[in-house]
């Protein structure tokens, strides 16, 4: 196993698939463990499984509204991805999409 010693304090993290089970839990964990981390989440909320579950997960995240921005779109949308990198400048990307 490889271990990396990287601090996420004061970082902006882009999480793709942020409304999925793993993505939403990662967003919560990042917010809970790092006081200064900010997260941009993107998810297209497609119907490959119950969309209601994804919206329920997103409803649990408003507690982090000052440190979390959600974008409902696909990472396949080049304009959106370019806009995210141009406007927010994420320093870390966690890709949890298929």
Backbone atoms as SQL, in Angstrom:
CREATE TABLE atoms (id INTEGER PRIMARY KEY, chain TEXT, resi INTEGER, resn TEXT, atom TEXT, x REAL, y REAL, z REAL);
INSERT INTO atoms VALUES
  (1, 'A', 1, 'UNK', 'N', 0.839, -1.175, 0.000),
  (2, 'A', 1, 'UNK', 'CA', 0.000, 0.000, 0.000),
  (3, 'A', 1, 'UNK', 'C', 0.885, 1.240, 0.000),
  (4, 'A', 2, 'UNK', 'N', 0.507, 2.207, -0.811),
  (5, 'A', 2, 'UNK', 'CA', 1.228, 3.472, -0.881),
  (6, 'A', 2, 'UNK', 'C', 0.475, 4.495, -0.048),
  (7, 'A', 3, 'UNK', 'N', 1.187, 5.211, 0.794),
  (8, 'A', 3, 'UNK', 'CA', 0.578, 6.241, 1.626),
  (9, 'A', 3, 'UNK', 'C', 1.155, 7.595, 1.236),
  (10, 'A', 4, 'UNK', 'N', 0.273, 8.561, 1.086),
  (11, 'A', 4, 'UNK', 'CA', 0.702, 9.914, 0.754),
  (12, 'A', 4, 'UNK', 'C', 0.388, 10.830, 1.920),
  (13, 'A', 5, 'UNK', 'N', 1.303, 11.709, 2.242),
  (14, 'A', 5, 'UNK', 'CA', 1.089, 12.670, 3.310),
  (15, 'A', 5, 'UNK', 'C', 0.804, 14.024, 2.668),
  (16, 'A', 6, 'UNK', 'N', -0.462, 14.248, 2.328),
  (17, 'A', 6, 'UNK', 'CA', -0.867, 15.473, 1.652),
  (18, 'A', 6, 'UNK', 'C', -1.955, 16.135, 2.476),
  (19, 'A', 7, 'UNK', 'N', -1.764, 17.382, 2.801),
  (20, 'A', 7, 'UNK', 'CA', -2.789, 18.110, 3.547),
  (21, 'A', 7, 'UNK', 'C', -3.770, 18.744, 2.573),
  (22, 'A', 8, 'UNK', 'N', -5.037, 18.657, 2.897),
  (23, 'A', 8, 'UNK', 'CA', -6.062, 19.295, 2.077),
  (24, 'A', 8, 'UNK', 'C', -6.512, 20.618, 2.674),
  (25, 'A', 9, 'UNK', 'N', -5.885, 21.026, 3.777),
  (26, 'A', 9, 'UNK', 'CA', -6.238, 22.315, 4.374),
  (27, 'A', 9, 'UNK', 'C', -6.039, 23.421, 3.346),
  (28, 'A', 10, 'UNK', 'N', -6.980, 24.345, 3.314),
  (29, 'A', 10, 'UNK', 'CA', -6.944, 25.499, 2.410),
  (30, 'A', 10, 'UNK', 'C', -6.932, 25.118, 0.932),
  (31, 'A', 11, 'UNK', 'N', -7.415, 23.934, 0.614),
  (32, 'A', 11, 'UNK', 'CA', -7.474, 23.502, -0.779),
  (33, 'A', 11, 'UNK', 'C', -8.912, 23.576, -1.283),
  (34, 'A', 12, 'UNK', 'N', -9.043, 23.693, -2.594),
  (35, 'A', 12, 'UNK', 'CA', -10.334, 23.612, -3.260),
  (36, 'A', 12, 'UNK', 'C', -10.354, 22.283, -4.002),
  (37, 'A', 13, 'UNK', 'N', -11.305, 21.431, -3.646),
  (38, 'A', 13, 'UNK', 'CA', -11.382, 20.076, -4.180),
  (39, 'A', 13, 'UNK', 'C', -12.591, 19.960, -5.101),
  (40, 'A', 14, 'UNK', 'N', -12.380, 19.446, -6.291),
  (41, 'A', 14, 'UNK', 'CA', -13.468, 19.150, -7.217),
  (42, 'A', 14, 'UNK', 'C', -13.798, 17.673, -7.079),
  (43, 'A', 15, 'UNK', 'N', -15.058, 17.374, -6.747),
  (44, 'A', 15, 'UNK', 'CA', -15.515, 15.989, -6.619),
  (45, 'A', 15, 'UNK', 'C', -16.541, 15.727, -7.714),
  (46, 'A', 16, 'UNK', 'N', -16.214, 14.825, -8.635),
  (47, 'A', 16, 'UNK', 'CA', -17.180, 14.445, -9.660),
  (48, 'A', 16, 'UNK', 'C', -17.996, 13.274, -9.115),
  (49, 'A', 17, 'UNK', 'N', -19.258, 13.210, -9.499),
  (50, 'A', 17, 'UNK', 'CA', -20.136, 12.189, -8.930),
  (51, 'A', 17, 'UNK', 'C', -20.514, 12.519, -7.500),
  (52, 'A', 18, 'UNK', 'N', -20.621, 13.800, -7.196),
  (53, 'A', 18, 'UNK', 'CA', -20.806, 14.266, -5.818),
  (54, 'A', 18, 'UNK', 'C', -22.153, 13.909, -5.205),
  (55, 'A', 19, 'UNK', 'N', -23.134, 13.539, -6.023),
  (56, 'A', 19, 'UNK', 'CA', -24.444, 13.177, -5.477),
  (57, 'A', 19, 'UNK', 'C', -24.589, 11.672, -5.291),
  (58, 'A', 20, 'UNK', 'N', -23.604, 10.916, -5.726),
  (59, 'A', 20, 'UNK', 'CA', -23.635, 9.469, -5.532),
  (60, 'A', 20, 'UNK', 'C', -23.299, 9.111, -4.091),
  (61, 'A', 21, 'UNK', 'N', -23.427, 7.848, -3.757),
  (62, 'A', 21, 'UNK', 'CA', -23.187, 7.401, -2.385),
  (63, 'A', 21, 'UNK', 'C', -21.767, 7.746, -1.932),
  (64, 'A', 22, 'UNK', 'N', -20.787, 7.353, -2.708),
  (65, 'A', 22, 'UNK', 'CA', -19.394, 7.600, -2.321),
  (66, 'A', 22, 'UNK', 'C', -19.075, 9.090, -2.396),
  (67, 'A', 23, 'UNK', 'N', -19.515, 9.752, -3.457),
  (68, 'A', 23, 'UNK', 'CA', -19.231, 11.176, -3.623),
  (69, 'A', 23, 'UNK', 'C', -19.785, 12.031, -2.503),
  (70, 'A', 24, 'UNK', 'N', -21.053, 11.817, -2.146),
  (71, 'A', 24, 'UNK', 'CA', -21.674, 12.609, -1.079),
  (72, 'A', 24, 'UNK', 'C', -20.995, 12.355, 0.257),
  (73, 'A', 25, 'UNK', 'N', -20.639, 11.105, 0.511),
  (74, 'A', 25, 'UNK', 'CA', -19.953, 10.804, 1.769),
  (75, 'A', 25, 'UNK', 'C', -18.545, 11.381, 1.790),
  (76, 'A', 26, 'UNK', 'N', -17.888, 11.415, 0.641),
  (77, 'A', 26, 'UNK', 'CA', -16.571, 12.053, 0.575),
  (78, 'A', 26, 'UNK', 'C', -16.687, 13.545, 0.858),
  (79, 'A', 27, 'UNK', 'N', -17.689, 14.203, 0.267),
  (80, 'A', 27, 'UNK', 'CA', -17.890, 15.637, 0.521),
  (81, 'A', 27, 'UNK', 'C', -18.078, 15.877, 2.015),
  (82, 'A', 28, 'UNK', 'N', -18.928, 15.083, 2.659),
  (83, 'A', 28, 'UNK', 'CA', -19.153, 15.236, 4.112),
  (84, 'A', 28, 'UNK', 'C', -17.859, 15.033, 4.890),
  (85, 'A', 29, 'UNK', 'N', -17.120, 14.005, 4.524),
  (86, 'A', 29, 'UNK', 'CA', -15.883, 13.706, 5.254),
  (87, 'A', 29, 'UNK', 'C', -14.859, 14.826, 5.091),
  (88, 'A', 30, 'UNK', 'N', -14.714, 15.325, 3.878),
  (89, 'A', 30, 'UNK', 'CA', -13.786, 16.436, 3.649),
  (90, 'A', 30, 'UNK', 'C', -14.181, 17.644, 4.486),
  (91, 'A', 31, 'UNK', 'N', -15.473, 17.947, 4.509),
  (92, 'A', 31, 'UNK', 'CA', -15.962, 19.104, 5.260),
  (93, 'A', 31, 'UNK', 'C', -15.772, 18.915, 6.764),
  (94, 'A', 32, 'UNK', 'N', -15.973, 17.699, 7.235),
  (95, 'A', 32, 'UNK', 'CA', -15.857, 17.436, 8.674),
  (96, 'A', 32, 'UNK', 'C', -14.413, 17.364, 9.156),
  (97, 'A', 33, 'UNK', 'N', -13.515, 16.883, 8.310),
  (98, 'A', 33, 'UNK', 'CA', -12.139, 16.666, 8.754),
  (99, 'A', 33, 'UNK', 'C', -11.200, 17.838, 8.486),
  (100, 'A', 34, 'UNK', 'N', -11.575, 18.703, 7.567),
  (101, 'A', 34, 'UNK', 'CA', -10.712, 19.828, 7.213),
  (102, 'A', 34, 'UNK', 'C', -11.514, 21.116, 7.307),
  (103, 'A', 35, 'UNK', 'N', -11.188, 21.936, 8.283),
  (104, 'A', 35, 'UNK', 'CA', -11.956, 23.161, 8.529),
  (105, 'A', 35, 'UNK', 'C', -11.912, 24.158, 7.382),
  (106, 'A', 36, 'UNK', 'N', -10.858, 24.139, 6.615),
  (107, 'A', 36, 'UNK', 'CA', -10.717, 25.168, 5.585),
  (108, 'A', 36, 'UNK', 'C', -10.850, 24.635, 4.157),
  (109, 'A', 37, 'UNK', 'N', -11.186, 23.363, 3.998),
  (110, 'A', 37, 'UNK', 'CA', -11.339, 22.825, 2.647),
  (111, 'A', 37, 'UNK', 'C', -12.660, 23.307, 2.051),
  (112, 'A', 38, 'UNK', 'N', -12.619, 23.614, 0.760),
  (113, 'A', 38, 'UNK', 'CA', -13.833, 23.969, 0.026),
  (114, 'A', 38, 'UNK', 'C', -14.015, 22.931, -1.072),
  (115, 'A', 39, 'UNK', 'N', -15.279, 22.623, -1.375),
  (116, 'A', 39, 'UNK', 'CA', -15.565, 21.566, -2.342),
  (117, 'A', 39, 'UNK', 'C', -16.501, 22.072, -3.428),
  (118, 'A', 40, 'UNK', 'N', -16.143, 21.769, -4.664),
  (119, 'A', 40, 'UNK', 'CA', -17.035, 21.951, -5.802),
  (120, 'A', 40, 'UNK', 'C', -17.485, 20.540, -6.164),
  (121, 'A', 41, 'UNK', 'N', -18.779, 20.300, -6.142),
  (122, 'A', 41, 'UNK', 'CA', -19.311, 18.993, -6.517),
  (123, 'A', 41, 'UNK', 'C', -20.049, 19.092, -7.833),
  (124, 'A', 42, 'UNK', 'N', -19.844, 18.122, -8.688),
  (125, 'A', 42, 'UNK', 'CA', -20.577, 18.080, -9.954),
  (126, 'A', 42, 'UNK', 'C', -21.159, 16.684, -10.127),
  (127, 'A', 43, 'UNK', 'N', -22.403, 16.633, -10.589),
  (128, 'A', 43, 'UNK', 'CA', -23.073, 15.353, -10.838),
  (129, 'A', 43, 'UNK', 'C', -24.191, 15.612, -11.836),
  (130, 'A', 44, 'UNK', 'N', -24.346, 14.726, -12.796),
  (131, 'A', 44, 'UNK', 'CA', -25.403, 14.898, -13.796),
  (132, 'A', 44, 'UNK', 'C', -26.739, 14.344, -13.305),
  (133, 'A', 45, 'UNK', 'N', -26.716, 13.617, -12.202),
  (134, 'A', 45, 'UNK', 'CA', -27.912, 13.019, -11.602),
  (135, 'A', 45, 'UNK', 'C', -28.712, 12.252, -12.658),
  (136, 'A', 46, 'UNK', 'N', -28.051, 11.323, -13.315),
  (137, 'A', 46, 'UNK', 'CA', -28.720, 10.483, -14.306),
  (138, 'A', 46, 'UNK', 'C', -29.542, 9.405, -13.615),
  (139, 'A', 47, 'UNK', 'N', -30.379, 8.749, -14.378),
  (140, 'A', 47, 'UNK', 'CA', -31.320, 7.785, -13.810),
  (141, 'A', 47, 'UNK', 'C', -30.819, 6.345, -13.854),
  (142, 'A', 48, 'UNK', 'N', -29.513, 6.117, -13.789),
  (143, 'A', 48, 'UNK', 'CA', -29.033, 4.739, -13.773),
  (144, 'A', 48, 'UNK', 'C', -29.352, 4.059, -12.451),
  (145, 'A', 49, 'UNK', 'N', -29.640, 4.848, -11.424),
  (146, 'A', 49, 'UNK', 'CA', -30.312, 4.331, -10.234),
  (147, 'A', 49, 'UNK', 'C', -31.141, 5.451, -9.646),
  (148, 'A', 50, 'UNK', 'N', -31.935, 5.135, -8.646),
  (149, 'A', 50, 'UNK', 'CA', -32.960, 6.032, -8.095),
  (150, 'A', 50, 'UNK', 'C', -32.453, 7.460, -7.875),
  (151, 'A', 51, 'UNK', 'N', -32.955, 8.371, -8.693),
  (152, 'A', 51, 'UNK', 'CA', -32.571, 9.782, -8.617),
  (153, 'A', 51, 'UNK', 'C', -32.958, 10.369, -7.264),
  (154, 'A', 52, 'UNK', 'N', -34.050, 9.887, -6.697),
  (155, 'A', 52, 'UNK', 'CA', -34.512, 10.369, -5.392),
  (156, 'A', 52, 'UNK', 'C', -33.415, 10.221, -4.335),
  (157, 'A', 53, 'UNK', 'N', -32.675, 9.126, -4.394),
  (158, 'A', 53, 'UNK', 'CA', -31.592, 8.913, -3.428),
  (159, 'A', 53, 'UNK', 'C', -30.501, 9.976, -3.569),
  (160, 'A', 54, 'UNK', 'N', -30.201, 10.344, -4.802),
  (161, 'A', 54, 'UNK', 'CA', -29.174, 11.373, -5.013),
  (162, 'A', 54, 'UNK', 'C', -29.625, 12.716, -4.449),
  (163, 'A', 55, 'UNK', 'N', -30.891, 13.075, -4.679),
  (164, 'A', 55, 'UNK', 'CA', -31.395, 14.344, -4.148),
  (165, 'A', 55, 'UNK', 'C', -31.443, 14.319, -2.620),
  (166, 'A', 56, 'UNK', 'N', -31.749, 13.166, -2.039),
  (167, 'A', 56, 'UNK', 'CA', -31.728, 13.055, -0.571),
  (168, 'A', 56, 'UNK', 'C', -30.318, 13.293, -0.042),
  (169, 'A', 57, 'UNK', 'N', -29.332, 12.728, -0.711),
  (170, 'A', 57, 'UNK', 'CA', -27.942, 12.937, -0.279),
  (171, 'A', 57, 'UNK', 'C', -27.554, 14.407, -0.372),
  (172, 'A', 58, 'UNK', 'N', -27.956, 15.047, -1.447),
  (173, 'A', 58, 'UNK', 'CA', -27.638, 16.470, -1.611),
  (174, 'A', 58, 'UNK', 'C', -28.305, 17.321, -0.544),
  (175, 'A', 59, 'UNK', 'N', -29.492, 16.926, -0.097),
  (176, 'A', 59, 'UNK', 'CA', -30.190, 17.683, 0.942),
  (177, 'A', 59, 'UNK', 'C', -29.461, 17.624, 2.273),
  (178, 'A', 60, 'UNK', 'N', -28.604, 16.643, 2.451),
  (179, 'A', 60, 'UNK', 'CA', -27.826, 16.533, 3.688),
  (180, 'A', 60, 'UNK', 'C', -26.619, 17.471, 3.688),
  (181, 'A', 61, 'UNK', 'N', -26.295, 18.075, 2.571),
  (182, 'A', 61, 'UNK', 'CA', -25.079, 18.878, 2.456),
  (183, 'A', 61, 'UNK', 'C', -25.231, 20.372, 2.714),
  (184, 'A', 62, 'UNK', 'N', -26.437, 20.953, 2.847),
  (185, 'A', 62, 'UNK', 'CA', -26.526, 22.400, 3.045),
  (186, 'A', 62, 'UNK', 'C', -25.816, 22.924, 4.286),
  (187, 'A', 63, 'UNK', 'N', -25.543, 22.079, 5.235),
  (188, 'A', 63, 'UNK', 'CA', -24.819, 22.521, 6.426),
  (189, 'A', 63, 'UNK', 'C', -23.450, 23.080, 6.040),
  (190, 'A', 64, 'UNK', 'N', -22.986, 22.714, 4.869),
  (191, 'A', 64, 'UNK', 'CA', -21.668, 23.141, 4.417),
  (192, 'A', 64, 'UNK', 'C', -21.772, 24.206, 3.332),
  (193, 'A', 65, 'UNK', 'N', -22.885, 24.916, 3.296),
  (194, 'A', 65, 'UNK', 'CA', -23.168, 25.830, 2.184),
  (195, 'A', 65, 'UNK', 'C', -22.064, 26.865, 1.960),
  (196, 'A', 66, 'UNK', 'N', -21.378, 27.263, 2.999),
  (197, 'A', 66, 'UNK', 'CA', -20.311, 28.255, 2.828),
  (198, 'A', 66, 'UNK', 'C', -19.036, 27.651, 2.243),
  (199, 'A', 67, 'UNK', 'N', -18.966, 26.315, 2.215),
  (200, 'A', 67, 'UNK', 'CA', -17.761, 25.656, 1.708),
  (201, 'A', 67, 'UNK', 'C', -18.068, 24.605, 0.646),
  (202, 'A', 68, 'UNK', 'N', -19.292, 24.633, 0.101),
  (203, 'A', 68, 'UNK', 'CA', -19.677, 23.639, -0.893),
  (204, 'A', 68, 'UNK', 'C', -20.524, 24.277, -1.983),
  (205, 'A', 69, 'UNK', 'N', -20.136, 24.034, -3.221),
  (206, 'A', 69, 'UNK', 'CA', -20.904, 24.492, -4.382),
  (207, 'A', 69, 'UNK', 'C', -21.254, 23.252, -5.192),
  (208, 'A', 70, 'UNK', 'N', -22.541, 23.107, -5.536),
  (209, 'A', 70, 'UNK', 'CA', -22.960, 21.967, -6.348),
  (210, 'A', 70, 'UNK', 'C', -23.359, 22.433, -7.739),
  (211, 'A', 71, 'UNK', 'N', -22.894, 21.700, -8.737),
  (212, 'A', 71, 'UNK', 'CA', -23.221, 21.990, -10.131),
  (213, 'A', 71, 'UNK', 'C', -23.883, 20.751, -10.723),
  (214, 'A', 72, 'UNK', 'N', -25.135, 20.902, -11.165),
  (215, 'A', 72, 'UNK', 'CA', -25.846, 19.776, -11.792),
  (216, 'A', 72, 'UNK', 'C', -25.540, 19.796, -13.283),
  (217, 'A', 73, 'UNK', 'N', -24.587, 18.979, -13.655),
  (218, 'A', 73, 'UNK', 'CA', -24.189, 18.869, -15.058),
  (219, 'A', 73, 'UNK', 'C', -23.246, 17.680, -15.185),
  (220, 'A', 74, 'UNK', 'N', -22.839, 17.403, -16.392),
  (221, 'A', 74, 'UNK', 'CA', -21.961, 16.274, -16.675),
  (222, 'A', 74, 'UNK', 'C', -20.522, 16.743, -16.864),
  (223, 'A', 75, 'UNK', 'N', -19.581, 15.926, -16.407),
  (224, 'A', 75, 'UNK', 'CA', -18.175, 16.262, -16.659),
  (225, 'A', 75, 'UNK', 'C', -17.824, 16.057, -18.130),
  (226, 'A', 76, 'UNK', 'N', -18.733, 15.465, -18.886),
  (227, 'A', 76, 'UNK', 'CA', -18.532, 15.343, -20.331),
  (228, 'A', 76, 'UNK', 'C', -18.829, 16.664, -21.045),
  (229, 'A', 77, 'UNK', 'N', -19.432, 17.602, -20.325),
  (230, 'A', 77, 'UNK', 'CA', -19.726, 18.923, -20.873),
  (231, 'A', 77, 'UNK', 'C', -18.458, 19.779, -20.759),
  (232, 'A', 78, 'UNK', 'N', -17.743, 19.891, -21.856),
  (233, 'A', 78, 'UNK', 'CA', -16.445, 20.583, -21.847),
  (234, 'A', 78, 'UNK', 'C', -16.556, 22.038, -21.412),
  (235, 'A', 79, 'UNK', 'N', -17.649, 22.708, -21.788),
  (236, 'A', 79, 'UNK', 'CA', -17.826, 24.114, -21.398),
  (237, 'A', 79, 'UNK', 'C', -17.932, 24.244, -19.881),
  (238, 'A', 80, 'UNK', 'N', -18.679, 23.355, -19.258),
  (239, 'A', 80, 'UNK', 'CA', -18.845, 23.402, -17.800),
  (240, 'A', 80, 'UNK', 'C', -17.517, 23.123, -17.109),
  (241, 'A', 81, 'UNK', 'N', -16.825, 22.100, -17.558),
  (242, 'A', 81, 'UNK', 'CA', -15.535, 21.758, -16.938),
  (243, 'A', 81, 'UNK', 'C', -14.550, 22.913, -17.086),
  (244, 'A', 82, 'UNK', 'N', -14.492, 23.494, -18.272),
  (245, 'A', 82, 'UNK', 'CA', -13.597, 24.643, -18.477),
  (246, 'A', 82, 'UNK', 'C', -13.995, 25.793, -17.556),
  (247, 'A', 83, 'UNK', 'N', -15.294, 26.027, -17.426),
  (248, 'A', 83, 'UNK', 'CA', -15.795, 27.089, -16.550),
  (249, 'A', 83, 'UNK', 'C', -15.409, 26.842, -15.091),
  (250, 'A', 84, 'UNK', 'N', -15.513, 25.596, -14.654),
  (251, 'A', 84, 'UNK', 'CA', -15.138, 25.256, -13.273),
  (252, 'A', 84, 'UNK', 'C', -13.664, 25.578, -13.038),
  (253, 'A', 85, 'UNK', 'N', -12.808, 25.157, -13.959),
  (254, 'A', 85, 'UNK', 'CA', -11.375, 25.394, -13.775),
  (255, 'A', 85, 'UNK', 'C', -11.010, 26.863, -13.934),
  (256, 'A', 86, 'UNK', 'N', -11.720, 27.576, -14.788),
  (257, 'A', 86, 'UNK', 'CA', -11.456, 29.002, -14.985),
  (258, 'A', 86, 'UNK', 'C', -11.928, 29.833, -13.799),
  (259, 'A', 87, 'UNK', 'N', -13.112, 29.521, -13.290),
  (260, 'A', 87, 'UNK', 'CA', -13.715, 30.339, -12.230),
  (261, 'A', 87, 'UNK', 'C', -13.318, 29.937, -10.814),
  (262, 'A', 88, 'UNK', 'N', -13.070, 28.648, -10.590),
  (263, 'A', 88, 'UNK', 'CA', -12.810, 28.179, -9.224),
  (264, 'A', 88, 'UNK', 'C', -11.362, 27.757, -8.980),
  (265, 'A', 89, 'UNK', 'N', -10.658, 27.314, -10.000),
  (266, 'A', 89, 'UNK', 'CA', -9.262, 26.879, -9.883),
  (267, 'A', 89, 'UNK', 'C', -9.072, 25.749, -8.857),
  (268, 'A', 90, 'UNK', 'N', -9.768, 24.612, -9.011),
  (269, 'A', 90, 'UNK', 'CA', -9.574, 23.520, -8.049),
  (270, 'A', 90, 'UNK', 'C', -8.132, 23.026, -8.059),
  (271, 'A', 91, 'UNK', 'N', -7.649, 22.678, -6.868),
  (272, 'A', 91, 'UNK', 'CA', -6.274, 22.211, -6.722),
  (273, 'A', 91, 'UNK', 'C', -6.186, 20.698, -6.642),
  (274, 'A', 92, 'UNK', 'N', -7.314, 20.058, -6.335),
  (275, 'A', 92, 'UNK', 'CA', -7.382, 18.603, -6.225),
  (276, 'A', 92, 'UNK', 'C', -8.647, 18.158, -6.944),
  (277, 'A', 93, 'UNK', 'N', -8.557, 17.062, -7.708),
  (278, 'A', 93, 'UNK', 'CA', -9.728, 16.504, -8.384),
  (279, 'A', 93, 'UNK', 'C', -9.884, 15.052, -7.956),
  (280, 'A', 94, 'UNK', 'N', -11.098, 14.705, -7.510),
  (281, 'A', 94, 'UNK', 'CA', -11.427, 13.320, -7.185),
  (282, 'A', 94, 'UNK', 'C', -12.533, 12.910, -8.151),
  (283, 'A', 95, 'UNK', 'N', -12.217, 12.003, -9.072),
  (284, 'A', 95, 'UNK', 'CA', -13.176, 11.587, -10.090),
  (285, 'A', 95, 'UNK', 'C', -13.888, 10.314, -9.651),
  (286, 'A', 96, 'UNK', 'N', -15.177, 10.441, -9.348),
  (287, 'A', 96, 'UNK', 'CA', -15.974, 9.296, -8.922),
  (288, 'A', 96, 'UNK', 'C', -17.092, 8.998, -9.916),
  (289, 'A', 97, 'UNK', 'N', -16.932, 9.452, -11.142),
  (290, 'A', 97, 'UNK', 'CA', -17.933, 9.171, -12.167),
  (291, 'A', 97, 'UNK', 'C', -17.489, 7.987, -13.014),
  (292, 'A', 98, 'UNK', 'N', -18.468, 7.399, -13.677),
  (293, 'A', 98, 'UNK', 'CA', -18.173, 6.221, -14.513),
  (294, 'A', 98, 'UNK', 'C', -17.593, 6.640, -15.844);
